[in-house]
Amino acid sequence: MKLLKKYILKEHFTPFFYSLLIVIFLLFTNFLLRAVDRFLGKGISLSIILEYLFMNLGWILALATPMAILIATLMSYGRFSEDNELTALKSSGISFLKIIYPGIIFSALVGIPLIGFNNFILPEMNYKARMLARDIYKKKPDLNIDVGYFIDDLPKYSFIIKGKKRNKYQNIHIYGKDRSKTQTTIRAEEGEFKTIGNNILVSLYNGEIHEVDTKVLQNYRRIIFEKHEIIISLEDFTKTKNSKNLRTDREMNVKMLNNKINIFNKRIKSIKSRMKKYINKIDSSNFENIEHHNLIMKLTSQKKQINIGMIKKIAEQNNKNDNQKVFFQRLLADIQMIKGYEKNKNKYLVEIHKKFSLPIACTIFILIGAPLGIINKKGGFFIAIVFSFIFILLYYLFLIGGEGMADRNMINGGLAMWLPNIVLGLIGLILIYLVSNENYFSKNLNK
């Protein structure tokens, strides 16, 4: 039995690494095509570009590993079935569960290190990738400019640039957004961008400034210049207003994420405590609706928990009552704050569970890949890719959809991340039941 386990495990390693390299290559190529155009031809050194691309390999590896597991499993068990090895093992009295057991061990050998990678290494790589991108933007502020596209990211200006020659942009049109007093349009033959401290200096050459009084259109002024300079806040330009040390949810490990959730829990607890004080000050005898009177009496008697939905219903229906208006307005405002904190909590909860659900998906894909490979009876890479694409697409549709619903507070973040595993796990168990059925193997044995 030990020889059998070693044999099946050995058959997984080569297809897995082969598949992993191919999937990483495909995902990385897709990312490269979307990202590299922001750097090439803009004076950024090759070493910085390679560093940025390497830092983004973290999330690619995290996504590619479960995919490679599924492809490798389909190839391995497909070859076993194609060569009639599984039929021989079954006729020797070895159960199907014992046959796929080494595959589950293999998924654990891959999945457990992946959990550590997702928790400790991936957040740091994501953080460093964002910081590197921020530093690149700071040193090369023109990176956000796409020639021929209208740029509307700045609070005070919007502009379009028609061309670029060497380090200078050509045919520049700038439009002022503040039109309360005057409407300003600037046109220049060429211009350049330079970083000075925390600002960007836009130098324009050979152009005109047109100003029109928005109240008295007859008041018009035209200024011709050889050189005109505009100072733009670097923070506004790069849209990186967050502190350099502030991490996003995808740049945190489990400990950091739990700390964030605890902060939100404390804030929610504090708000609910404040709401109880408001409720205790409400004079329930002023309600004409006896139902609301009884509900308020019930709320004031509660010592630990308060029903947010109940409070919102009463507050919305009695908000016009002058005697209670101040209290209910405060309650409604607090309810909105609680909803906001709950939404933020859910976002961090998604990231915690994602760090574990993706590695566990390696085992789920074993449960699917093993019976599918046996049914298909083909160990080729192309066939494995076709079958894998269907289930990988299904998995990530559930994953992305669940994350979207969790971000909208429509579903618990933990459930959202485990739902794809639950659905595909059930499919895998059904497939295993069908393949492990004695009738299935007896039919194959007679062929």
C-alpha positions in Angstrom: 0.0 0.0 0.0 2.9 2.4 0.7 4.3 1.7 -2.7 0.9 2.6 -4.2 0.8 5.9 -2.4 4.3 6.8 -3.4 3.5 5.8 -7.0 0.4 7.9 -7.2 2.0 10.9 -5.4 5.0 10.7 -7.8 2.6 10.8 -10.8 1.2 14.1 -9.5 4.4 16.1 -9.1 5.5 16.4 -12.8 2.1 17.3 -14.2 1.6 19.8 -11.4 4.8 21.7 -11.9 4.3 21.6 -15.7 0.7 22.9 -15.3 1.7 25.5 -12.7 4.4 27.0 -15.1 1.9 27.2 -18.0 -0.9 28.7 -15.9 1.5 31.3 -14.3 2.7 32.1 -17.8 -0.8 32.7 -19.1 -1.9 34.9 -16.1 1.4 36.8 -16.1 1.2 37.4 -19.9 -2.3 38.8 -19.4 -1.1 41.1 -16.6 2.0 42.1 -18.5 -0.1 43.2 -21.5 -2.3 45.4 -19.3 0.5 46.9 -17.1 3.7 47.2 -19.1 2.3 49.9 -21.5 2.3 52.3 -18.5 6.1 52.0 -18.2 7.6 51.3 -21.6 8.9 54.3 -23.5 8.6 56.5 -20.4 12.2 56.5 -19.1 11.7 53.8 -16.5 14.7 51.5 -16.0 14.4 47.8 -16.9 15.3 46.8 -13.3 12.4 48.8 -11.8 10.0 47.3 -14.3 11.2 43.8 -13.5 10.9 44.4 -9.8 7.3 45.7 -10.2 6.4 42.6 -12.3 8.1 40.3 -9.8 6.1 41.7 -6.9 2.9 41.1 -8.8 3.8 37.4 -9.2 2.5 36.8 -5.7 -1.2 37.0 -6.4 -0.7 35.2 -9.7 0.9 32.3 -7.9 -1.9 32.2 -5.3 -4.5 32.0 -8.1 -2.5 29.6 -10.4 -1.8 26.9 -7.8 -5.4 25.5 -7.4 -5.8 25.6 -11.2 -2.6 23.6 -11.6 -3.8 21.1 -9.0 -6.9 20.5 -11.0 -5.1 20.1 -14.3 -2.5 17.8 -12.8 -5.2 15.6 -11.2 -7.1 15.3 -14.4 -3.9 14.3 -16.2 -2.7 11.8 -13.6 -6.0 9.9 -13.0 -6.8 10.2 -16.7 -3.6 8.4 -17.5 -4.3 5.8 -14.8 -7.7 5.1 -16.4 -6.3 5.2 -19.9 -3.7 2.5 -19.1 -6.3 0.4 -17.2 -4.2 0.7 -14.0 -7.3 1.8 -12.0 -9.3 -1.1 -13.2 -6.4 -3.5 -12.2 -6.3 -1.9 -8.7 -10.0 -2.1 -8.3 -10.1 -5.8 -9.3 -7.4 -6.3 -6.7 -9.8 -5.2 -4.0 -8.5 -1.7 -3.5 -11.3 0.8 -3.0 -11.6 4.0 -5.0 -11.3 6.1 -1.8 -7.8 4.6 -1.2 -6.9 5.3 -4.8 -7.7 9.1 -4.5 -6.3 9.3 -0.9 -2.7 10.0 -2.2 -4.1 12.8 -4.3 -5.6 14.4 -1.2 -2.3 14.1 0.5 -0.7 15.8 -2.4 -3.2 18.6 -2.2 -2.4 19.0 1.5 1.3 19.2 0.7 0.6 22.0 -1.7 -2.3 23.7 0.2 -0.7 24.0 3.6 2.4 26.0 2.4 0.0 28.1 0.3 -1.8 29.1 3.4 1.4 30.4 4.9 2.3 32.1 1.6 -1.1 33.8 1.5 -0.8 35.0 5.1 2.8 36.1 5.3 4.4 36.6 1.9 1.5 37.6 -0.4 0.5 40.7 1.7 4.1 41.9 1.7 4.4 41.5 -2.0 1.1 43.3 -2.7 2.2 46.1 -0.3 5.6 46.5 -1.9 4.1 46.4 -5.4 1.8 49.3 -4.5 4.6 51.3 -2.9 6.8 50.7 -5.9 4.1 51.9 -8.2 3.5 55.0 -5.9 7.2 55.8 -6.0 7.3 55.4 -9.8 4.4 57.8 -10.1 6.1 60.2 -7.8 9.3 60.2 -9.8 7.6 60.1 -13.2 4.3 62.0 -12.8 3.5 61.8 -16.5 2.9 58.0 -16.2 -0.8 58.5 -15.7 -1.1 60.4 -19.0 -2.3 58.5 -22.1 -1.8 60.4 -25.3 -5.1 60.9 -27.2 -7.3 60.2 -24.1 -9.2 62.8 -22.1 -7.8 63.0 -18.5 -10.3 64.1 -15.9 -8.7 62.9 -12.6 -7.5 66.3 -11.3 -9.8 68.4 -9.1 -9.0 71.7 -10.8 -8.2 70.8 -14.4 -9.0 68.4 -17.1 -6.9 68.1 -20.2 -6.1 66.2 -23.4 -2.7 65.7 -25.1 -2.6 64.9 -28.8 1.0 63.7 -29.1 4.5 63.2 -27.7 7.9 63.9 -29.1 10.8 62.7 -27.0 10.3 64.1 -23.4 7.8 66.8 -24.4 4.1 66.5 -25.0 2.6 68.1 -28.1 -0.7 70.0 -28.7 -1.9 70.3 -25.1 -5.5 71.5 -24.2 -6.2 72.3 -20.6 -9.7 73.2 -19.2 -10.3 74.8 -15.8 -13.1 73.1 -13.8 -13.9 76.1 -11.6 -16.4 78.0 -13.6 -18.1 80.0 -10.9 -16.5 83.3 -12.1 -14.5 82.6 -15.3 -14.2 79.8 -17.8 -10.5 79.2 -18.6 -9.0 77.3 -21.5 -5.3 76.9 -22.1 -3.7 75.7 -25.3 0.0 75.1 -25.9 2.1 73.7 -28.7 4.1 71.6 -26.2 4.8 71.0 -22.5 6.6 68.9 -19.9 6.1 67.7 -16.4 8.6 67.9 -13.5 8.4 67.0 -9.9 9.3 69.7 -7.4 8.9 68.7 -3.8 5.3 67.6 -3.3 4.1 69.3 -6.4 4.2 68.8 -10.2 5.3 71.7 -12.3 3.6 71.8 -15.7 5.6 73.9 -18.1 3.7 75.0 -21.2 5.4 76.6 -24.3 4.0 78.8 -27.1 0.3 78.9 -26.3 -2.7 81.0 -25.5 -5.0 81.4 -22.4 -8.6 82.2 -23.0 -10.8 83.5 -20.2 -14.5 84.2 -20.4 -16.6 85.8 -17.6 -19.4 83.3 -17.0 -21.8 86.1 -15.9 -21.0 88.6 -18.5 -20.0 86.8 -21.6 -18.8 90.0 -23.3 -15.9 90.1 -20.9 -13.3 88.1 -22.7 -9.5 88.0 -22.3 -6.9 86.4 -24.5 -3.3 86.0 -23.3 -0.5 84.9 -25.6 2.6 83.3 -23.9 5.9 81.8 -24.7 6.1 80.0 -21.4 3.4 79.4 -18.8 3.7 77.3 -15.6 1.0 75.5 -13.6 1.6 73.9 -10.2 -0.4 70.7 -9.4 -0.5 68.9 -6.1 1.3 65.6 -6.5 -1.2 63.9 -4.2 -4.1 65.0 -6.5 -2.2 63.9 -9.6 -1.3 60.4 -8.5 -4.4 59.9 -6.4 -2.4 58.4 -3.5 -3.8 60.4 -0.7 -3.5 57.6 1.7 -0.5 57.5 4.1 2.5 55.5 2.9 2.2 53.2 5.9 -1.5 52.6 5.5 -2.2 49.1 4.1 -5.2 48.0 2.2 -7.0 44.8 3.1 -5.1 42.7 0.5 -1.8 43.9 2.1 -2.5 42.6 5.6 -2.0 39.2 7.3 -4.6 37.6 9.4 -3.4 39.3 12.6 -3.7 42.7 11.0 -7.1 41.9 9.6 -8.4 40.7 13.0 -7.1 43.9 14.6 -9.1 45.9 12.1 -12.2 43.9 12.7 -11.8 44.3 16.5 -11.5 48.1 16.1 -14.8 48.1 14.2 -16.4 45.8 16.7 -15.5 48.3 19.5 -16.9 51.2 17.5 -20.1 49.3 16.9 -20.4 48.4 20.6 -19.8 52.0 21.6 -22.5 53.2 19.2 -25.0 50.6 20.4 -24.3 51.7 24.0 -24.9 55.3 23.0 -28.2 54.3 21.3 -29.4 52.6 24.5 -29.0 55.9 26.3 -31.0 57.6 23.6 -33.7 55.0 23.8 -33.9 55.3 27.6 -34.6 59.0 27.2 -37.5 58.4 24.8 -40.9 59.0 26.4 -42.9 56.0 25.2 -46.1 57.5 26.5 -46.1 60.0 23.6 -46.7 57.3 21.0 -50.2 57.0 19.7 -49.4 53.7 18.1 -49.6 51.1 21.0 -47.4 48.7 19.1 -44.6 51.3 19.0 -45.2 52.1 22.7 -44.7 48.4 23.6 -41.6 48.1 21.4 -39.9 51.1 23.0 -40.8 49.6 26.5 -39.2 46.4 25.3 -36.1 48.1 24.0 -35.5 50.1 27.2 -35.7 46.8 29.2 -33.0 45.1 27.2 -29.6 45.0 28.9 -27.2 43.4 26.4 -28.6 43.5 22.8 -30.6 46.0 20.8 -32.5 45.2 17.7 -31.3 47.6 14.9 -34.0 46.6 12.5 -36.7 47.3 15.2 -35.2 50.7 16.1 -35.0 51.7 12.4 -38.6 50.8 11.8 -39.8 52.9 14.8 -37.5 55.8 14.1 -38.5 56.1 10.5 -42.2 56.1 11.3 -42.0 58.5 14.2 -39.3 60.9 12.9 -41.8 63.6 12.3 -43.0 63.7 15.9 -41.5 66.9 17.3 -41.3 65.5 20.8 -39.1 62.6 19.7 -37.5 64.0 16.5 -34.1 64.7 18.0 -33.8 61.3 19.5 -34.9 59.5 16.4 -32.6 61.5 14.1 -29.7 60.5 16.3 -30.7 56.9 16.2 -31.0 56.9 12.4 -27.6 58.5 12.1 -26.1 55.9 14.4 -27.7 53.1 12.4 -26.1 54.4 9.3 -22.7 54.4 11.0 -23.2 50.8 12.2 -24.0 49.7 8.7 -20.8 51.4 7.4 -18.7 49.7 10.0 -20.4 46.3 9.3 -19.6 46.7 5.7 -15.9 47.5 6.4 -15.8 44.5 8.8 -17.1 42.2 6.0 -14.4 43.5 3.6 -11.7 42.4 6.0 -13.5 39.2 6.8 -13.4 38.3 3.1 -9.7 38.6 3.0 -9.2 36.4 6.1 -11.2 33.6 4.8 -9.8 33.9 1.2 -6.4 33.1 2.6 -7.7 29.7 3.7 -10.4 29.0 1.1 -8.1 29.2 -1.9 -5.6 26.7 -0.5 -8.5 24.4 0.6 -9.7 24.6 -3.0 -6.7 22.4 -3.9 -8.3 19.5 -2.1 -11.7 20.3 -3.6 -10.2 20.2 -7.1 -8.7 16.8 -6.3 -12.3 15.5 -5.5 -13.4 16.8 -8.9 -10.3 16.0 -11.0 -9.8 12.4 -9.9 -13.3 11.1 -10.9 -13.4 13.3 -14.1 -10.0 12.0 -15.2 -11.2 8.4 -14.7 -14.4 9.1 -16.6 -12.6 10.8 -19.4 -9.9 8.1 -19.7 -7.5 10.6 -21.3 -4.3 11.8 -19.7 -3.4 14.5 -22.2 -2.8 18.1 -21.3 -5.3 19.6 -23.8 -8.2 17.5 -22.5 -7.3 18.4 -18.9 -7.2 22.1 -19.8 -10.7 21.9 -21.4 -12.3 20.2 -18.4 -10.3 22.4 -15.9 -11.5 25.6 -17.6 -15.1 24.8 -17.0 -14.7 24.1 -13.2 -12.2 26.9 -12.7 -14.5 29.4 -14.4 -17.4 28.1 -12.2 -15.2 28.4 -9.1 -14.1 32.0 -9.7 -17.5 33.1 -10.8 -18.8 32.0 -7.3 -15.7 33.6 -5.7 -15.9 36.9 -7.4 -19.7 37.0 -7.1 -19.5 36.2 -3.4 -16.9 38.8 -2.8 -19.0 41.4 -4.6 -22.1 40.5 -2.4 -19.9 40.6 0.7 -18.6 44.0 -0.2 -22.2 45.2 -0.4 -23.0 43.6 2.9 -25.5 41.2 1.3 -23.8 38.1 2.6 -21.3 37.2 5.4 -17.7 37.5 4.2 -16.7 34.1 5.5 -19.7 32.4 3.8 -18.9 34.2 0.6 -15.4 32.8 0.4 -16.3 29.3 1.3 -19.4 29.0 -0.9 -17.4 28.1 -4.1 -15.7 25.3 -2.1 -19.0 24.1 -0.8 -20.6 24.0 -4.2 -17.7 22.4 -6.0 -17.1 20.0 -3.1 -20.6 18.7 -3.4 -20.1 18.2 -7.1 -16.9 16.4 -6.4 -18.5 14.1 -3.8 -21.3 13.2 -6.3 -18.7 12.4 -9.0 -16.8 10.3 -6.5 -19.9 8.4 -5.5 -20.8 7.7 -9.2 -17.2 6.6 -10.1 -16.7 4.5 -6.9 -19.9 2.6 -7.6 -19.2 -1.1 -8.2 -21.2 -1.1 -11.4 -19.0 1.5 -13.0 -15.8 -0.5 -12.4 -17.4 -3.8 -13.4 -18.4 -2.3 -16.7 -14.9 -1.1 -17.3 -13.4 -4.4 -16.2 -15.5 -6.3 -18.8 -14.4 -4.0 -21.7 
